[in-house]
Amino acid sequence: MKWFKRMVARWVREADELPSPEANALKKLRRGNSIGTQSESIDGYAGLNITVMSAVGGKIVTFRHYDRRTDDNKYRHYVIPDDLDFERELGKMITMESLRQA
C-alpha cells in the first residue's frame, strides 16, 4: 500500500507544480504588472442577453446589456404583436442591438 500512497503524493506534487491562471496572475501582481480579467460566464461582458416572454396579444422581448464602467445593467424592452412575423421581427431587433453594442 505504501507504493500507492507515494504514487498519489507524487501526482499531487506534480499537479501543484503545473501553472494555473490564478498562479500566473498572482506572479504578475507580485512583479507589479497590471492584469486584466475577462469573464467566461454566460452573463459575461460580451454578447446579447435576450429574454422572450409571452403576453396577451404578443410577445415581450427584453435585451440586457451589462455596462462595466458604471457596473450597471441596461434593459431595452420590445413588444411584438401576434399579427407580425415573430422570427423576422426578432431578427431585426437582434441586428439593431448588436449594432448598438458594437
MDAnalysis code that builds the backbone (N, CA, C; Angstrom):
import MDAnalysis as mda
import numpy as np

u = mda.Universe.empty(306, n_residues=102, atom_resindex=np.repeat(np.arange(102), 3), trajectory=True)
u.add_TopologyAttr("name", ["N", "CA", "C"] * 102)
u.add_TopologyAttr("resid", np.arange(1, 103))
u.add_TopologyAttr("resname", ["MET", "LYS", "TRP", "PHE", "LYS", "ARG", "MET", "VAL", "ALA", "ARG", "TRP", "VAL", "ARG", "GLU", "ALA", "ASP", "GLU", "LEU", "PRO", "SER", "PRO", "GLU", "ALA", "ASN", "ALA", "LEU", "LYS", "LYS", "LEU", "ARG", "ARG", "GLY", "ASN", "SER", "ILE", "GLY", "THR", "GLN", "SER", "GLU", "SER", "ILE", "ASP", "GLY", "TYR", "ALA", "GLY", "LEU", "ASN", "ILE", "THR", "VAL", "MET", "SER", "ALA", "VAL", "GLY", "GLY", "LYS", "ILE", "VAL", "THR", "PHE", "ARG", "HIS", "TYR", "ASP", "ARG", "ARG", "THR", "ASP", "ASP", "ASN", "LYS", "TYR", "ARG", "HIS", "TYR", "VAL", "ILE", "PRO", "ASP", "ASP", "LEU", "ASP", "PHE", "GLU", "ARG", "GLU", "LEU", "GLY", "LYS", "MET", "ILE", "THR", "MET", "GLU", "SER", "LEU", "ARG", "GLN", "ALA"])
u.atoms.positions = np.array([
    [0.802, -1.202, 0.000],
    [0.000, 0.000, 0.000],
    [0.843, 1.263, 0.000],
    [2.073, 1.190, 0.501],
    [2.916, 2.380, 0.525],
    [3.198, 2.881, -0.885],
    [3.339, 1.967, -1.838],
    [3.620, 2.382, -3.207],
    [2.469, 3.221, -3.758],
    [1.244, 2.872, -3.381],
    [0.081, 3.621, -3.839],
    [0.061, 5.026, -3.241],
    [0.353, 5.139, -1.939],
    [0.396, 6.443, -1.278],
    [1.477, 7.324, -1.890],
    [2.650, 6.735, -2.181],
    [3.724, 7.504, -2.806],
    [3.327, 7.990, -4.200],
    [2.637, 7.117, -4.956],
    [2.218, 7.488, -6.292],
    [1.213, 8.644, -6.239],
    [0.239, 8.574, -5.334],
    [-0.747, 9.652, -5.192],
    [-0.067, 10.937, -4.738],
    [0.870, 10.838, -3.813],
    [1.589, 12.019, -3.344],
    [2.378, 12.657, -4.486],
    [2.988, 11.820, -5.331],
    [3.732, 12.348, -6.480],
    [2.797, 13.064, -7.448],
    [1.612, 12.481, -7.692],
    [0.637, 13.117, -8.580],
    [0.208, 14.476, -8.028],
    [-0.020, 14.563, -6.734],
    [-0.439, 15.822, -6.107],
    [0.669, 16.859, -6.238],
    [1.930, 16.440, -5.982],
    [3.057, 17.362, -6.128],
    [3.179, 17.870, -7.557],
    [3.034, 16.978, -8.533],
    [3.122, 17.374, -9.940],
    [1.981, 18.309, -10.319],
    [0.806, 18.056, -9.803],
    [-0.335, 18.923, -10.094],
    [-0.140, 20.307, -9.497],
    [0.478, 20.375, -8.318],
    [0.738, 21.675, -7.699],
    [1.770, 22.474, -8.480],
    [2.652, 21.799, -9.193],
    [3.692, 22.488, -9.943],
    [3.205, 22.997, -11.293],
    [2.048, 22.508, -11.764],
    [1.518, 22.968, -13.035],
    [1.050, 24.415, -12.910],
    [1.328, 25.242, -13.930],
    [0.883, 26.638, -13.852],
    [-0.625, 26.734, -14.057],
    [-1.248, 27.492, -13.205],
    [-2.680, 27.738, -13.333],
    [-2.879, 29.218, -13.655],
    [-4.038, 29.599, -14.210],
    [-4.280, 31.013, -14.496],
    [-4.187, 31.889, -13.243],
    [-4.655, 31.348, -12.107],
    [-4.590, 32.123, -10.873],
    [-3.145, 32.328, -10.438],
    [-2.321, 31.290, -10.584],
    [-0.917, 31.405, -10.195],
    [-0.187, 32.394, -11.104],
    [-0.486, 32.358, -12.410],
    [0.140, 33.309, -13.328],
    [-0.261, 34.743, -12.995],
    [-1.530, 34.950, -12.661],
    [-1.990, 36.293, -12.306],
    [-1.318, 36.773, -11.031],
    [-1.168, 35.881, -10.071],
    [-0.508, 36.238, -8.814],
    [0.957, 36.595, -9.046],
    [1.641, 35.858, -9.914],
    [3.031, 36.173, -10.237],
    [3.143, 37.545, -10.891],
    [2.199, 37.866, -11.793],
    [2.222, 39.177, -12.446],
    [2.011, 40.294, -11.429],
    [1.095, 40.084, -10.475],
    [0.850, 41.096, -9.458],
    [2.081, 41.298, -8.570],
    [2.772, 40.227, -8.249],
    [3.966, 40.340, -7.419],
    [5.061, 41.124, -8.124],
    [5.096, 41.019, -9.468],
    [6.096, 41.760, -10.237],
    [5.668, 43.204, -10.478],
    [4.448, 43.554, -10.124],
    [3.983, 44.926, -10.283],
    [3.271, 45.174, -11.588],
    [2.998, 44.153, -12.361],
    [2.284, 44.322, -13.617],
    [0.786, 44.312, -13.356],
    [0.077, 45.055, -14.154],
    [-1.376, 45.027, -14.022],
    [-1.911, 43.872, -14.851],
    [-3.020, 43.351, -14.405],
    [-3.639, 42.249, -15.132],
    [-5.073, 42.613, -15.438],
    [-5.584, 42.082, -16.512],
    [-6.979, 42.271, -16.873],
    [-7.669, 40.927, -16.844],
    [-8.912, 40.921, -16.429],
    [-9.646, 39.668, -16.404],
    [-10.845, 39.783, -17.314],
    [-11.201, 38.680, -17.900],
    [-12.407, 38.606, -18.695],
    [-13.279, 37.521, -18.116],
    [-14.543, 37.791, -18.071],
    [-15.473, 36.809, -17.548],
    [-15.765, 35.768, -18.617],
    [-15.711, 34.523, -18.244],
    [-16.011, 33.445, -19.165],
    [-17.420, 32.912, -18.947],
    [-18.210, 33.577, -18.108],
    [-19.546, 33.077, -17.832],
    [-20.502, 33.489, -18.931],
    [-21.666, 32.894, -18.922],
    [-22.676, 33.205, -19.922],
    [-23.143, 34.640, -19.780],
    [-23.215, 35.132, -18.571],
    [-23.630, 36.514, -18.349],
    [-22.454, 37.463, -18.379],
    [-21.419, 37.095, -19.092],
    [-20.209, 37.899, -19.118],
    [-20.365, 39.199, -19.866],
    [-19.222, 39.827, -20.156],
    [-19.171, 41.161, -20.727],
    [-19.767, 41.229, -22.128],
    [-19.340, 40.341, -23.008],
    [-19.761, 40.424, -24.402],
    [-20.999, 39.582, -24.647],
    [-21.707, 39.922, -25.717],
    [-22.839, 39.114, -26.130],
    [-24.172, 39.752, -25.800],
    [-25.208, 39.161, -26.350],
    [-26.565, 39.626, -26.112],
    [-27.241, 38.715, -25.098],
    [-27.944, 39.297, -24.184],
    [-28.762, 38.551, -23.233],
    [-30.213, 38.861, -23.551],
    [-30.910, 37.855, -24.040],
    [-32.270, 38.041, -24.544],
    [-33.238, 37.211, -23.709],
    [-34.353, 37.829, -23.351],
    [-35.442, 37.127, -22.672],
    [-36.708, 37.355, -23.481],
    [-37.424, 36.265, -23.770],
    [-38.687, 36.355, -24.502],
    [-39.786, 35.823, -23.595],
    [-40.828, 36.630, -23.423],
    [-41.960, 36.231, -22.589],
    [-43.251, 36.377, -23.382],
    [-44.165, 35.459, -23.165],
    [-45.479, 35.551, -23.807],
    [-46.344, 36.527, -23.038],
    [-47.154, 37.238, -23.783],
    [-48.091, 38.186, -23.188],
    [-49.397, 38.103, -23.973],
    [-50.416, 38.702, -23.435],
    [-51.693, 38.733, -24.135],
    [-51.537, 39.627, -25.356],
    [-51.733, 39.049, -26.542],
    [-51.657, 39.835, -27.768],
    [-50.280, 39.863, -28.404],
    [-49.299, 39.142, -27.870],
    [-47.979, 39.152, -28.496],
    [-46.902, 38.598, -27.584],
    [-45.691, 39.027, -27.839],
    [-44.542, 38.593, -27.051],
    [-43.747, 39.821, -26.621],
    [-43.143, 39.742, -25.442],
    [-42.280, 40.804, -24.923],
    [-40.844, 40.306, -25.016],
    [-40.000, 41.088, -25.662],
    [-38.595, 40.739, -25.830],
    [-37.775, 41.752, -25.038],
    [-36.899, 41.250, -24.161],
    [-36.059, 42.106, -23.331],
    [-34.593, 41.817, -23.640],
    [-33.840, 42.872, -23.925],
    [-32.402, 42.771, -24.120],
    [-31.720, 43.372, -22.900],
    [-30.751, 42.640, -22.338],
    [-29.997, 43.146, -21.191],
    [-28.548, 43.303, -21.604],
    [-27.972, 44.446, -21.259],
    [-26.562, 44.723, -21.531],
    [-25.913, 45.219, -20.249],
    [-24.794, 44.584, -19.890],
    [-24.068, 44.982, -18.686],
    [-23.009, 46.013, -19.048],
    [-23.024, 47.161, -18.372],
    [-22.047, 48.220, -18.582],
    [-20.987, 48.118, -17.487],
    [-19.784, 47.733, -17.869],
    [-18.715, 47.522, -16.889],
    [-18.245, 48.834, -16.262],
    [-18.297, 49.918, -17.013],
    [-17.810, 51.200, -16.472],
    [-18.658, 51.684, -15.307],
    [-19.972, 51.563, -15.453],
    [-20.867, 52.042, -14.400],
    [-21.352, 50.922, -13.490],
    [-20.964, 49.670, -13.799],
    [-21.391, 48.500, -13.027],
    [-22.913, 48.479, -12.915],
    [-23.550, 48.572, -14.079],
    [-24.999, 48.661, -14.119],
    [-25.523, 47.860, -15.305],
    [-26.736, 47.363, -15.197],
    [-27.406, 46.671, -16.291],
    [-28.338, 47.634, -16.992],
    [-28.315, 47.603, -18.317],
    [-29.211, 48.415, -19.135],
    [-30.210, 47.476, -19.804],
    [-31.483, 47.822, -19.742],
    [-32.528, 46.988, -20.311],
    [-33.240, 47.739, -21.427],
    [-33.619, 46.995, -22.477],
    [-34.465, 47.518, -23.546],
    [-35.579, 46.504, -23.750],
    [-36.814, 46.990, -23.732],
    [-37.977, 46.132, -23.870],
    [-38.674, 46.428, -25.194],
    [-39.082, 45.379, -25.883],
    [-39.811, 45.492, -27.138],
    [-41.044, 44.607, -27.067],
    [-42.077, 44.979, -27.816],
    [-43.298, 44.185, -27.903],
    [-43.498, 43.803, -29.364],
    [-43.724, 42.510, -29.606],
    [-44.017, 42.019, -30.946],
    [-45.460, 41.529, -30.932],
    [-46.347, 42.225, -31.625],
    [-47.744, 41.788, -31.662],
    [-47.886, 40.449, -32.379],
    [-48.972, 39.729, -32.079],
    [-49.208, 38.424, -32.690],
    [-49.397, 38.495, -34.199],
    [-49.864, 39.624, -34.728],
    [-50.126, 39.713, -36.162],
    [-48.856, 39.900, -36.999],
    [-47.690, 40.141, -36.374],
    [-46.426, 40.264, -37.104],
    [-45.661, 38.946, -37.050],
    [-44.765, 38.752, -38.033],
    [-43.927, 37.555, -38.085],
    [-42.867, 37.651, -36.986],
    [-42.963, 36.753, -35.989],
    [-42.089, 36.823, -34.811],
    [-40.616, 36.680, -35.188],
    [-40.288, 35.684, -36.025],
    [-38.889, 35.432, -36.366],
    [-38.265, 36.628, -37.087],
    [-39.001, 37.201, -38.005],
    [-38.481, 38.353, -38.758],
    [-38.256, 39.554, -37.841],
    [-39.214, 39.844, -37.000],
    [-39.094, 40.989, -36.098],
    [-37.985, 40.782, -35.069],
    [-37.872, 39.547, -34.551],
    [-36.798, 39.259, -33.603],
    [-35.436, 39.403, -34.283],
    [-35.329, 38.952, -35.524],
    [-34.083, 39.115, -36.276],
    [-33.702, 40.581, -36.432],
    [-34.677, 41.424, -36.707],
    [-34.416, 42.868, -36.811],
    [-33.912, 43.433, -35.484],
    [-34.564, 43.015, -34.386],
    [-34.168, 43.519, -33.063],
    [-32.762, 43.070, -32.696],
    [-32.442, 41.820, -32.974],
    [-31.097, 41.316, -32.667],
    [-30.054, 42.071, -33.474],
    [-30.345, 42.344, -34.744],
    [-29.419, 43.109, -35.580],
    [-29.213, 44.508, -35.016],
    [-30.290, 45.169, -34.649],
    [-30.164, 46.538, -34.105],
    [-29.409, 46.558, -32.792],
    [-29.691, 45.615, -31.897],
    [-28.997, 45.579, -30.616],
    [-27.519, 45.225, -30.797],
    [-27.217, 44.352, -31.732],
    [-25.809, 44.006, -31.998],
    [-25.054, 45.222, -32.509],
    [-25.669, 45.982, -33.400],
    [-25.030, 47.205, -33.894],
    [-24.887, 48.247, -32.811],
    [-25.863, 48.332, -31.919],
    [-25.834, 49.302, -30.833],
    [-24.693, 49.008, -29.854],
    [-24.403, 47.738, -29.608],
    [-23.354, 47.356, -28.649],
    [-21.972, 47.398, -29.264],
    [-21.869, 47.353, -30.566],
    [-20.544, 47.313, -31.203],
    [-19.826, 48.625, -31.123],
])
